């Protein structure tokens, strides 16, 4: 269920036949049990990509505001944010009810909460749905991966991995 919205995760639970529908209270109970197990795993060993702590620390040192935009439940995102040094001014999570990527609303919410304009932001993304969400707001994207998700999009720059990102690259990508 990686990358799935909370509603999509609940729909998948119901689709297994374990519960009658996505909005069945039993589905919520199953989802909460799964989320609890994931939260415990994330707390015990946060799944940080190589370079994540270095870049978030470097951005904090130069005073750039940072946000996490995720479809995961808030507690899980808070654990990851803590492992990265609590340098985030904003967390937008699946619990906020603003939709899920590729809908533009999650990134629009982050921009609004940061009190910035999309032109002042750069998003680091590894998924096509996340890149589409950010680009739907006119935000430039630094995409992690080998192949550009949207080849004709000039607002998307590709780097091989998170360890390749520097504050200078993010400031350049913003233009």
C-alpha positions as semicolon CSV with decimal commas, in nm:
position;residue;x (nm);y (nm);z (nm)
1;X;0,000;0,000;0,000
2;X;0,303;0,227;-0,030
3;X;0,198;0,566;-0,162
4;X;-0,173;0,493;-0,134
5;X;-0,412;0,740;0,021
6;X;-0,584;0,639;0,343
7;X;-0,910;0,593;0,155
8;X;-0,742;0,381;-0,113
9;X;-0,582;0,168;0,157
10;X;-0,923;0,118;0,317
11;X;-1,075;0,031;-0,024
12;X;-0,801;-0,231;-0,073
13;X;-0,875;-0,380;0,269
14;X;-1,244;-0,409;0,179
15;X;-1,157;-0,555;-0,164
16;X;-0,991;-0,851;0,008
17;X;-1,331;-0,945;0,149
18;X;-1,212;-0,893;0,506
19;X;-1,477;-0,622;0,551
20;X;-1,791;-0,518;0,366
21;X;-1,687;-0,173;0,237
22;X;-1,422;0,098;0,268
23;X;-1,638;0,291;0,516
24;X;-1,730;-0,010;0,731
25;X;-1,609;0,056;1,091
26;X;-1,432;-0,281;1,078
27;X;-1,226;-0,154;0,783
28;X;-1,113;0,141;0,994
29;X;-1,011;-0,101;1,271
30;X;-0,804;-0,310;1,029
31;X;-0,646;0,005;0,881
32;X;-0,559;0,135;1,228
33;X;-0,399;-0,198;1,321
34;X;-0,188;-0,192;1,004
35;X;-0,096;0,175;1,060
36;X;0,001;0,093;1,421
37;X;0,235;-0,184;1,299
38;X;0,389;0,046;1,037
39;X;0,429;0,323;1,295
40;X;0,610;0,082;1,530
41;X;0,842;-0,025;1,246
42;X;0,910;0,334;1,144
43;X;0,980;0,431;1,505
44;X;1,220;0,138;1,551
45;X;1,403;0,191;1,220
46;X;1,298;0,497;1,015
47;X;1,320;0,413;0,643
48;X;1,544;0,704;0,546
49;X;1,687;0,714;0,198
50;X;2,064;0,763;0,173
51;X;2,133;1,136;0,175
52;X;1,802;1,236;0,337
53;X;1,944;1,348;0,671
54;X;2,234;1,529;0,502
55;X;2,015;1,734;0,267
56;X;1,746;1,820;0,522
57;X;2,015;1,930;0,768
58;X;2,192;2,137;0,501
59;X;1,866;2,307;0,401
60;X;1,789;2,385;0,765
61;X;2,138;2,533;0,811
62;X;2,081;2,780;0,526
63;X;1,736;2,866;0,658
64;X;1,516;2,717;0,386
65;X;1,165;2,615;0,496
66;X;1,089;2,248;0,444
67;X;0,772;2,043;0,435
68;X;0,679;1,678;0,407
69;X;0,378;1,596;0,190
70;X;0,265;1,235;0,233
71;X;-0,049;1,026;0,214
72;X;0,067;0,838;0,524
73;X;-0,100;0,889;0,860
74;X;0,035;1,183;1,066
75;X;0,198;0,967;1,336
76;X;0,408;0,785;1,078
77;X;0,512;1,110;0,909
78;X;0,596;1,265;1,247
79;X;0,828;0,971;1,323
80;X;1,010;1,019;0,993
81;X;1,030;1,396;1,051
82;X;1,178;1,332;1,395
83;X;1,441;1,096;1,249
84;X;1,533;1,377;1,008
85;X;1,592;1,621;1,291
86;X;1,249;1,788;1,316
87;X;1,353;2,051;1,061
88;X;1,014;2,068;0,889
89;X;0,796;2,375;0,919
90;X;0,495;2,192;0,774
91;X;0,366;1,836;0,757
92;X;0,079;1,756;0,521
93;X;-0,046;1,403;0,582
94;X;-0,322;1,167;0,482
95;X;-0,502;1,263;0,803
96;X;-0,542;1,622;0,681
97;X;-0,816;1,528;0,433
98;X;-0,677;1,734;0,146
99;X;-0,674;1,456;-0,110
100;X;-0,393;1,236;-0,228
101;X;-0,133;1,274;-0,499
102;X;-0,167;1,322;-0,799
103;X;-0,435;1,566;-0,686
104;X;-0,265;1,909;-0,661
105;X;-0,425;1,986;-0,323
106;X;-0,163;1,823;-0,097
107;X;0,116;2,041;-0,237
108;X;-0,114;2,345;-0,258
109;X;-0,181;2,296;0,114
110;X;0,192;2,280;0,192
111;X;0,260;2,597;-0,007
112;X;-0,024;2,777;0,170
113;X;0,090;2,663;0,516
114;X;0,445;2,776;0,436
115;X;0,299;3,114;0,333
116;X;0,488;3,098;0,004
117;X;0,394;3,099;-0,362
118;X;0,448;2,794;-0,586
119;X;0,718;2,986;-0,773
120;X;0,918;3,005;-0,448
121;X;0,913;2,629;-0,394
122;X;1,089;2,318;-0,521
123;X;0,965;1,967;-0,456
124;X;1,183;1,657;-0,431
125;X;0,981;1,356;-0,547
126;X;1,040;0,995;-0,642
127;X;0,693;0,907;-0,772
128;X;0,500;1,008;-1,085
129;X;0,191;1,085;-0,874
130;X;0,390;1,316;-0,649
131;X;0,555;1,490;-0,942
132;X;0,215;1,538;-1,106
133;X;0,073;1,681;-0,783
134;X;0,354;1,935;-0,753
135;X;0,354;2,026;-1,122
136;X;-0,023;2,075;-1,103
137;X;0,059;2,374;-0,883
138;X;0,336;2,501;-1,109
139;X;0,604;2,394;-0,860
140;X;0,938;2,286;-1,003
141;X;1,032;1,926;-0,923
142;X;1,363;1,752;-0,867
143;X;1,278;1,392;-0,947
144;X;1,471;1,105;-0,793
145;X;1,527;0,823;-1,041
146;X;1,682;0,719;-1,366
147;X;1,411;0,817;-1,614
148;X;1,212;1,140;-1,631
149;X;0,845;1,073;-1,544
150;X;0,723;1,343;-1,785
151;X;0,986;1,380;-2,061
152;X;0,844;1,697;-2,217
153;X;0,809;1,884;-1,886
154;X;1,078;2,154;-1,848
155;X;0,979;2,201;-1,483
156;X;1,118;1,861;-1,389
157;X;1,489;1,793;-1,330
158;X;1,612;1,435;-1,278
159;X;1,887;1,322;-1,040
160;X;1,984;0,959;-0,981
161;X;1,936;0,958;-0,604
162;X;1,870;1,173;-0,301
163;X;2,241;1,183;-0,220
164;X;2,288;1,384;-0,543
165;X;2,080;1,676;-0,418
166;X;2,243;1,991;-0,284
167;X;2,095;2,321;-0,166
168;X;2,249;2,480;-0,477
169;X;2,065;2,235;-0,706
170;X;1,734;2,309;-0,535
171;X;1,783;2,683;-0,566
172;X;1,878;2,642;-0,933
173;X;1,581;2,411;-1,003
174;X;1,348;2,677;-0,866
175;X;1,418;2,899;-1,167
